[in-house]
Amino acid sequence: MHPDVEGLDPEDYPDIHKMAILADVAPYSREYHTFQQMVGKQVQGNTELETEYEKILKRVKQTRSLRPAETKTFRARARPKPRR
């Protein structure tokens, strides 16, 4: 999905690519939000990087609008033990 970083060690990926990958696989994760903030600071004054950053944000926003409404999950109550 991200041929720009093919063959690189994931630790060596540029932050914008880490953000893009996390946007695809875990857009609600703490890690995604961490990279979003880091890259947001890095793009200042770099038009090309800022354009890519905005594309990623737009993609995540579209994903969020397609996300089904959150449903509450309820735990089953433990049944009382029968009295003898």
C-alpha positions in Angstrom: 0.0 0.0 0.0 2.9 2.3 0.7 5.6 1.6 -2.0 7.6 4.7 -1.0 8.9 2.9 2.1 9.3 -0.6 0.6 12.5 -2.2 1.7 13.1 0.3 4.6 13.1 -0.8 8.2 9.9 0.4 9.7 11.9 2.3 12.4 13.4 4.3 9.5 10.1 5.4 7.9 9.6 9.1 7.8 7.0 10.3 10.3 4.6 11.3 7.5 4.6 7.7 6.3 4.1 6.3 9.8 1.1 8.6 10.2 -0.3 7.5 6.8 0.1 3.8 7.6 -1.5 4.3 11.0 -4.3 6.3 9.3 -5.0 3.2 7.2 -4.9 0.6 10.0 -5.5 2.4 13.3 -6.9 5.9 12.8 -8.4 5.9 16.4 -5.2 4.8 18.1 -3.1 6.9 20.4 -0.1 6.3 18.1 -1.9 7.8 15.2 -2.8 10.9 17.2 0.8 11.2 18.4 2.1 11.1 14.8 -0.6 13.5 13.7 0.6 16.1 16.2 4.3 15.5 15.4 3.8 15.8 11.6 1.5 18.7 12.1 4.4 20.6 13.5 6.8 19.4 10.9 4.8 20.5 7.9 4.9 24.2 8.7 6.5 25.9 5.7 6.8 22.7 3.6 4.0 22.9 1.0 4.5 19.4 -0.4 4.5 17.8 3.1 1.5 19.9 4.1 -0.5 18.8 1.1 0.2 15.1 1.9 -0.7 15.7 5.6 -4.0 17.3 4.6 -4.8 14.3 2.3 -4.2 11.9 5.2 -6.4 14.0 7.5 -9.2 14.1 4.9 -8.9 10.3 4.4 -9.3 9.7 8.2 -12.2 12.1 8.4 -14.0 10.2 5.6 -13.3 6.9 7.4 -14.7 8.3 10.6 -17.9 9.4 8.8 -18.3 5.9 7.5 -17.8 4.3 10.9 -21.0 2.7 12.3 -22.5 4.2 15.3 -21.0 3.1 18.5 -23.1 0.5 20.3 -23.1 -0.1 23.9 -22.1 -3.5 25.1 -23.6 -4.9 28.2 -22.1 -7.5 30.4 -24.3 -10.4 31.2 -25.2 -10.4 34.9 -24.0 -13.3 36.9 -27.0 -15.5 37.8 -27.7 -15.9 41.5 -26.8 -19.3 42.8 -29.9 -21.4 43.5 -30.8 -21.8 47.2 -30.9 -25.3 48.5 
